[in-house]
Amino acid sequence: MTEWLAGNRIIGTNAERTTVTATGIPKTSGGWKELARAKGSVPDITSLPNKKYYMVLGHHVQGSGNSGVGLQFNGDVTANHYPRRYQALDAADAIPLTETNVFFDTNGSTVSGKEWFTVMYIANEPLKQKFGIFDINYNRDGLGSQNSVNFQKGIFKWTNVADSINRIKFSDFNGTALNADSEVVVLGWDSNDTHADNFWEELGSVSGDGTQYIDVGTFTAKKYLWVQMYLKPVSSSNSMNLSFNGYGGSPYDGYAQRLSYDGSNYGAGSRDQAFYSDGFGTQGARFLNFFIINASGYEKLITSTGIYTDNTSNSAGVAPRRMNHCGKWENTSEQITSMKVNGSGGGFTTDSFIKVWGHD
């Protein structure tokens, strides 16, 4: 029988709780926990703990020559163990089947300081093929907001059914070393986990108040940022303009980006005055999920996925719209420590919000 105190608080003792902290408060069933990381010209994580799901964050910087990035599992170099399917810009899907790794194309660029930012999810099911989803943003064509970003979005599988993943190696398998600043971080999650040391730390959270701006305010700089937004405009003439550290609007032009609706061609924007500058059309709502590499001394690469409704109807017969987006902020002298959405032409309702998590 459960007993309750005022305010719907449950009565209980430490002895009745199977997993407690030092203060007697139950630990959470853990979120994403950092398992391992590696940095250098060949980031290589060995002795990886066995978890059912991995989240991989990679920041890779071009070394000498025409660098590229690929990954291998458990030292497996078999030529047909890494089939994948991916899209790069507006090209049709490419389907490599015989490579010895999951290779992310270089596109022939030797631009100094080129970066790749990778967000990847891997299902590490025992006795089954290992499935992965990846989203990669890179500044192939050069630094500065006059050069837009490029991307690859895709899926892959590792055909090994006998082993769980215990090693993840990133390298330029063309034989050219990456820059020593390159890094990979592997997070893990399993239904049996109980811990309180989650990787993602909440840095800021703010709700709309019906006015033109939603301003998160200043937060601690972190190398990896995860941002979620729910935005509902108060009028159909509203638009969304996201800016960092107070840089935005005329005459500032430090953002570059690509945006696609429902699989349409990715239009390239350069020297933009804000990130994700976009109109809402008819009154609706949007939910957006961002990841940002916020490394000191480098451009800030951003990837996002979103859903929006362009009408006020709740009809089941009206499909939502899909948004894919990637971009960058050209600033290499500052890390992102604040962000603000400007609802130009209107404002955002009180149930709108921005929430920011991060970790170094």
Secondary structure, 3 states (H helix, E strand, C coil): CCCEECCCEECCCHHHCCCECCCCCECCCCCCEEEEEEECCCCEECCCCCCCEEEEEEEEECCCCCCCEEEEECCCCCCCCCCEEEEECCCCCECCCCCCCEEECCCCCCCCCCEEEEEEEEECCCCCCEEEEEEEEECCCCCCCCCCCEEEEEEEEECCCCCCCCCEEEECCCCCCCCCCCEEEEEEECCCCCCCCCCCEEEEEEECCCCCEEEEEECCCCCEEEEEEEECECCCCCEEEEEECCECCCCCCCEEEEEEECCCCCEEEEEECCEEEEECCCCCEEEEEEEEECCCCCCEEEEEEEEEECCCCCCCCCCCEEEEEEEEECCCCCCCCEEEEECCCCCECCCCEEEEEEEC
